[in-house]
């Protein structure tokens, strides 16, 4: 009995122990398990004489006031990248970009370029401001000097972590300004350095350097509609967080309406759905309680989900491809959308719109009504940020609301939560679109026989869809 109890206790303990998806040999939440490798100076906190950084040793020509402005920017950018409704806060001086920036003049210039390009904007002819151009040219000059030194056999400077951070900054700035050709060139250079240094898993895990590289790779791929370059081989398809005991959600009878449909999805897509559902429930719990996620754990969840979804493809299967793209669109609302920018992934959204409306008109594919309601509300949340001005989109949403049999937001909300829904992200726009649909339904009488997304009637709790035994990604 003692041996059996010990075995059960170990099994429960292992279930909640989360290992890195990027580097499975590393446990999350225990930074001292792996020796940290740093190539930046230790920053001592001086006494407050003058500014906060007036006694800090800085590269020549850089004033403390510049560093103070950049620290505020770093903190602002972190707020955009990490939803602190569910994540623990980290001080920008202790983690993130600051340690690299403080000891590398190239990193400072790259961040100043990013700041000026964002704040100053572009002229009518597409040119950035003079100050942004100055910092950009200084960044490129220093980077080129390091590349030239590398070609002469001096690899130390080009292999610094701070150099990698400079390139990541340039990638982000190019994406924010819509210069995807420049972003692609920067990502090409970034991944060449990563390969020469021994691959992604050889990167320093402190300050989430691995994740920053993955973000650059993923962000560009989603903008261009291509596959990301990393994890094209040796990818883990099993569930990463679902079934780990991190959260226990109970959606009652609502879950029974969609479970048969989800279980019939292709197994890798099914695992992605389960992980996203677990993350959504975990986010709602963190928002309501003090059980926050560490930024490192949040990042690993993001990377594990997005890489699997972007490496999948179901070109010959309308339903599964629409679900895959819909899950990607949903994930961008949580992981990749900065709260202070109206930035979206136009190519991805266009794929979602095309697939969704083909699905609505498909006579051969039957989708449970709650899932159809979720898909159409997600479309309104991401494209319109509320009610649609498109009559066709409104008509399909009205049909979904009527077929699902929910008359109020209080009835619709638990249905959406049982599928995929994060309250503080989706409630505002979702509720607005739903209430607009219920108001339209009150204005005209609808024949239930015409309210179908297929020529074959189906109960909302069932699906006649049978996925193919095997699919080949493109």
C-alpha positions in Angstrom: 0.0 0.0 0.0 2.8 2.4 0.8 4.5 1.6 -2.5 1.3 2.2 -4.4 0.6 5.5 -2.6 4.1 6.7 -3.4 3.7 5.7 -7.1 0.4 7.6 -7.3 1.9 10.7 -5.7 4.9 10.7 -8.1 2.5 10.3 -11.0 0.4 13.3 -9.8 3.6 15.3 -9.3 5.0 14.5 -12.8 1.6 15.5 -14.3 2.0 19.1 -13.1 5.7 19.4 -13.8 6.0 21.4 -17.0 9.1 21.1 -19.2 10.1 23.5 -21.9 8.6 22.7 -25.3 11.6 24.3 -27.0 14.1 22.4 -25.0 12.4 19.4 -23.3 15.3 18.7 -21.1 14.7 22.0 -19.2 12.0 22.3 -16.5 10.1 25.6 -16.4 10.0 27.6 -13.3 13.5 26.6 -12.0 16.0 29.0 -13.4 18.9 27.6 -11.3 18.7 24.2 -12.9 20.8 25.4 -15.8 23.8 27.6 -15.5 23.1 31.0 -16.9 25.5 32.2 -19.6 25.7 36.0 -19.9 27.7 38.2 -22.1 26.6 41.5 -20.7 27.9 43.4 -17.7 26.2 43.2 -14.3 24.3 46.3 -13.7 24.6 47.7 -10.2 21.9 50.0 -8.9 23.5 53.3 -8.0 22.3 55.8 -5.4 19.7 58.2 -6.7 21.9 61.2 -7.6 20.4 63.1 -10.5 18.6 60.6 -12.8 18.0 56.9 -12.1 21.0 56.0 -14.3 23.2 59.0 -13.8 25.9 56.9 -12.1 25.7 54.0 -14.5 28.5 53.4 -16.9 27.2 53.9 -20.4 28.7 53.6 -23.9 30.4 56.9 -25.1 28.0 59.5 -26.4 24.9 58.1 -24.6 23.2 60.3 -22.0 21.4 58.8 -19.0 18.2 60.5 -20.0 18.2 58.4 -23.2 18.4 55.2 -21.2 15.5 56.3 -18.9 13.3 56.9 -22.0 14.2 53.5 -23.4 13.4 51.7 -20.1 10.0 53.3 -20.2 9.6 52.0 -23.8 10.7 48.5 -22.8 8.1 48.4 -20.0 5.5 49.7 -22.4 6.4 47.1 -25.0 6.2 44.3 -22.3 2.7 45.4 -21.4 1.8 44.9 -25.1 3.5 41.5 -25.4 2.5 40.0 -22.0 -1.1 40.4 -20.9 -0.5 41.2 -17.2 -4.1 40.2 -16.5 -2.7 36.7 -16.5 1.1 37.1 -16.3 3.4 38.0 -13.5 5.2 41.3 -14.0 8.9 41.5 -14.4 11.0 44.7 -13.9 12.5 45.9 -17.2 15.9 46.6 -15.6 16.2 43.1 -14.3 15.0 41.1 -17.3 14.4 41.6 -21.0 16.3 44.0 -23.2 17.9 46.2 -20.6 21.1 44.2 -19.7 22.0 43.9 -23.4 21.2 47.5 -24.2 23.2 48.9 -21.3 26.5 47.4 -22.6 26.1 47.5 -26.4 26.1 50.8 -28.4 24.6 49.0 -31.4 21.7 47.7 -29.3 21.0 51.3 -28.0 21.0 52.7 -31.6 18.7 49.9 -32.8 16.2 50.6 -30.0 16.4 54.3 -30.6 15.6 53.7 -34.2 12.6 51.6 -33.2 11.4 54.3 -30.9 11.8 57.1 -33.4 10.2 55.1 -36.3 7.2 54.3 -34.1 6.8 57.8 -32.5 7.7 59.9 -35.6 5.9 57.8 -38.2 6.7 58.1 -41.9 6.3 60.9 -44.4 4.0 60.7 -47.4 6.8 59.2 -49.5 7.4 56.4 -47.0 10.6 57.9 -45.5 11.3 57.8 -41.7 12.3 60.9 -39.7 15.9 62.2 -39.8 16.5 61.1 -36.3 15.2 57.6 -36.9 17.3 57.4 -40.1 20.4 58.5 -38.1 20.0 55.7 -35.6 19.2 53.2 -38.3 22.4 54.0 -40.3 24.5 53.8 -37.1 23.0 50.4 -36.3 23.7 49.1 -39.8 27.2 50.4 -39.8 28.1 48.7 -36.5 26.4 45.5 -37.6 28.3 45.5 -40.9 31.5 46.0 -39.1 30.8 42.9 -36.9 30.0 40.9 -40.0 33.2 42.0 -41.7 35.1 41.0 -38.5 33.4 37.6 -38.6 34.5 37.1 -42.2 38.1 37.8 -41.1 37.9 35.1 -38.5 36.8 37.2 -35.5 33.4 35.7 -34.5 33.1 37.0 -31.0 31.2 40.2 -31.7 28.7 38.8 -34.2 27.9 35.9 -31.9 27.0 38.0 -28.9 23.5 37.7 -27.6 23.3 41.5 -27.8 23.9 41.3 -31.6 21.0 38.9 -31.8 18.8 41.3 -29.9 19.8 44.1 -32.3 18.5 42.0 -35.3 15.3 41.1 -33.4 14.7 44.8 -32.8 15.2 45.5 -36.5 12.7 42.7 -37.4 10.1 44.1 -35.1 10.5 47.7 -36.4 10.3 46.4 -40.0 7.1 44.5 -39.2 5.5 47.4 -37.4 6.1 49.7 -40.4 5.0 47.1 -42.9 8.4 46.6 -44.6 8.2 42.8 -44.8 11.0 42.6 -47.3 13.4 44.1 -44.8 12.0 42.0 -42.1 12.6 38.8 -44.1 16.2 39.9 -44.8 16.7 40.5 -41.0 15.2 37.1 -40.1 17.4 35.4 -42.7 20.5 36.9 -41.0 19.1 36.1 -37.5 18.6 32.4 -38.3 22.0 32.1 -39.9 23.6 33.3 -36.7 21.4 30.9 -34.6 22.5 28.0 -36.8 26.2 28.9 -36.5 25.8 29.1 -32.8 24.5 25.6 -32.6 20.8 26.0 -33.1 17.9 27.4 -31.1 18.4 25.1 -28.1 22.0 26.4 -27.7 20.7 29.9 -27.1 20.8 31.6 -23.7 17.5 30.9 -22.0 17.9 33.9 -19.7 15.8 36.9 -20.7 13.8 34.6 -23.0 16.2 34.9 -25.9 15.0 31.7 -27.4 11.4 32.9 -27.4 12.3 36.3 -28.9 13.9 34.4 -31.8 10.7 32.3 -32.2 8.5 35.4 -32.1 10.5 36.9 -35.0 10.2 33.7 -37.0 6.5 33.3 -36.3 5.5 36.9 -36.8 7.0 37.1 -40.2 5.5 33.8 -41.3 2.0 34.8 -40.3 2.4 38.2 -42.1 3.6 36.5 -45.3 1.4 33.4 -45.2 4.4 31.1 -45.2 5.6 28.4 -42.9 8.0 29.4 -40.1 11.6 28.3 -40.6 12.2 26.8 -37.1 10.8 23.4 -36.0 10.2 22.2 -39.5 11.6 18.9 -38.3 11.7 17.2 -34.9 8.5 18.8 -33.7 6.6 17.6 -30.7 2.9 17.0 -31.6 1.6 15.8 -28.3 -0.4 18.0 -26.0 1.8 20.4 -24.1 -0.5 21.7 -21.3 -3.7 19.8 -21.6 -4.0 17.0 -19.1 -1.2 18.4 -16.9 -3.5 19.3 -14.0 -2.8 23.0 -14.4 -6.5 23.8 -14.6 -9.7 21.8 -14.0 -12.6 23.2 -16.0 -16.1 22.0 -15.9 -18.4 23.2 -18.7 -21.3 20.9 -17.9 -23.6 19.9 -20.8 -22.2 22.6 -23.1 -19.0 20.5 -23.5 -21.0 17.5 -24.6 -22.2 19.5 -27.6 -18.8 20.0 -29.1 -16.7 17.1 -27.7 -17.7 14.6 -30.4 -16.8 17.1 -33.1 -13.4 17.9 -31.6 -12.6 14.3 -31.0 -13.0 13.6 -34.8 -10.5 16.2 -35.8 -7.1 15.0 -37.1 -5.2 14.0 -34.0 -2.5 16.8 -34.2 -5.2 19.4 -34.7 -7.2 17.9 -31.9 -4.2 18.2 -29.6 -3.8 21.9 -30.6 -7.5 22.5 -29.8 -7.2 20.9 -26.4 -4.1 22.9 -25.5 -5.7 26.2 -26.6 -8.8 25.3 -24.6 -6.7 24.6 -21.5 -4.8 27.8 -22.0 -8.1 29.8 -22.3 -9.5 28.3 -19.1 -6.2 28.9 -17.4 -6.3 32.6 -18.5 -9.8 33.1 -17.2 -8.7 31.6 -13.9 -5.6 33.8 -13.7 -7.7 36.8 -14.5 -10.1 36.1 -11.6 -7.5 35.0 -9.1 -3.9 35.6 -8.0 -2.7 32.4 -9.8 -0.7 34.2 -12.5 1.6 32.6 -15.1 5.3 33.4 -15.3 6.2 35.1 -18.6 8.5 32.2 -19.4 5.6 29.7 -19.0 3.3 31.9 -21.0 5.9 32.1 -23.8 6.4 28.4 -24.0 2.7 27.8 -24.3 2.5 30.4 -27.1 5.4 28.9 -29.0 4.2 25.3 -28.6 0.7 26.1 -29.9 1.7 28.4 -32.8 4.4 26.3 -34.3 2.2 23.2 -34.4 -0.7 25.1 -36.0 1.6 26.8 -38.6 3.3 23.6 -39.6 0.0 21.8 -40.2 -2.0 22.1 -43.5 -5.2 20.5 -44.7 -5.4 21.9 -48.2 -7.9 19.2 -49.4 -10.1 19.4 -46.3 -12.2 22.5 -46.0 -13.4 22.0 -42.5 -10.1 21.1 -40.9 -8.3 23.9 -42.7 -10.9 26.4 -41.6 -10.6 25.2 -38.0 -6.8 25.4 -38.2 -6.8 28.9 -39.6 -9.6 29.9 -37.1 -7.4 28.6 -34.2 -4.5 30.7 -35.5 -6.7 33.8 -35.7 -7.9 33.2 -32.2 -4.3 32.7 -30.9 -3.2 36.0 -32.5 -5.8 37.8 -30.4 -4.1 36.5 -27.2 -0.4 36.0 -28.0 0.7 38.3 -30.8 -1.5 41.5 -30.7 0.0 44.5 -28.9 -2.7 46.3 -27.0 -1.4 49.8 -28.2 -1.4 48.9 -31.9 -4.1 48.3 -34.5 -2.0 45.7 -36.1 -3.4 42.6 -37.7 -2.4 39.7 -39.9 -4.2 40.6 -43.1 -3.2 37.5 -45.1 -4.3 35.2 -42.2 -7.6 37.0 -41.7 -8.4 36.8 -45.5 -7.8 33.0 -45.4 -10.1 32.8 -42.4 -12.9 34.8 -44.1 -12.7 32.8 -47.3 -12.7 29.4 -45.5 -15.5 30.4 -43.1 -17.9 31.6 -45.8 -17.1 28.5 -48.0 -17.9 26.4 -44.9 -21.2 28.3 -44.5 -22.2 27.4 -48.0 -20.9 23.9 -48.0 -23.7 21.3 -48.4 -21.5 18.4 -47.5 -20.0 19.5 -44.1 -22.0 19.7 -40.9 -20.7 21.7 -38.0 -22.2 21.7 -34.5 -24.2 25.0 -34.1 -22.2 26.1 -31.0 -18.9 25.8 -33.0 -20.5 27.7 -35.9 -21.5 30.4 -33.5 -18.0 30.6 -32.1 -16.4 30.8 -35.6 -18.7 33.6 -36.7 -18.3 35.6 -33.4 -14.6 35.2 -33.7 -14.8 36.6 -37.2 -16.7 39.7 -35.9 -14.3 40.0 -32.9 -11.1 40.0 -35.1 -12.3 41.7 -38.3 -14.9 44.2 -37.1 -14.1 44.5 -33.4 -17.9 44.3 -32.8 -21.0 44.3 -35.1 -20.5 43.8 -38.8 -21.3 46.3 -41.5 -21.3 43.4 -44.0 -24.9 42.1 -44.5 -23.7 38.6 -45.5 -21.6 38.3 -42.3 -24.4 39.6 -40.2 -26.9 37.2 -41.8 -24.7 34.2 -41.0 -24.2 35.3 -37.4 -28.0 35.8 -37.0 -28.5 32.2 -38.3 -25.9 30.8 -35.9 -27.5 32.6 -32.9 -31.0 31.4 -33.8 -29.9 27.8 -34.4 -27.9 27.6 -31.2 -31.0 28.6 -29.3 -29.4 31.2 -27.1 -31.4 34.4 -26.6 -29.2 36.4 -24.1 -25.5 37.0 -23.6 -25.8 35.2 -20.2 -26.8 32.1 -22.2 -24.2 32.5 -24.9 -21.2 33.2 -22.7 -20.9 29.7 -21.1 -21.3 28.2 -24.5 -18.4 30.2 -25.9 -16.3 29.4 -22.8 -16.9 25.7 -23.3 -15.3 26.1 -26.7 -12.5 28.7 -26.7 -12.9 32.1 -25.0 -10.9 34.5 -22.9 -13.2 36.9 -21.1 -11.0 40.0 -20.8 -9.9 39.7 -24.5 -13.1 38.7 -26.3 -16.0 39.7 -24.2 -16.3 43.4 -25.2 -16.4 43.0 -29.0 -18.1 39.5 -28.8 -20.9 40.7 -26.6 -21.5 43.8 -28.8 -21.7 41.6 -32.0 -24.0 39.1 -30.3 -26.4 41.7 -29.0 -26.6 43.3 -32.4 -27.6 39.9 -33.8 -30.3 39.4 -31.2 -31.7 42.8 -32.0 -31.8 42.0 -35.7 -33.6 38.7 -35.0 -36.3 40.5 -33.1 -37.0 42.8 -36.1 -38.0 40.1 -38.5 -39.6 36.7 -38.4 -37.4 33.8 -39.5 -38.5 30.5 -40.9 -36.4 27.9 -39.0 -36.3 25.6 -42.0 -34.1 28.2 -43.8 -31.7 28.6 -41.0 -29.1 26.0 -41.9 -25.4 26.0 -42.8 -25.9 22.8 -44.8 -28.6 21.2 -47.0 -28.5 18.3 -44.6 -30.2 18.9 -41.2 -28.2 18.0 -38.1 -28.6 18.2 -34.4 -26.3 20.7 -32.7 -24.8 18.0 -30.5 -23.7 15.8 -33.4 -21.7 15.8 -36.5 -21.6 13.5 -39.6 -18.1 14.7 -40.5 -15.5 12.0 -40.8 -11.9 13.2 -41.3 -9.6 11.4 -43.7 -7.3 8.8 -42.2 -4.2 10.6 -43.2 -3.4 14.1 -44.5 -0.3 15.4 -46.2 0.9 18.9 -45.2 2.0 21.2 -48.0 
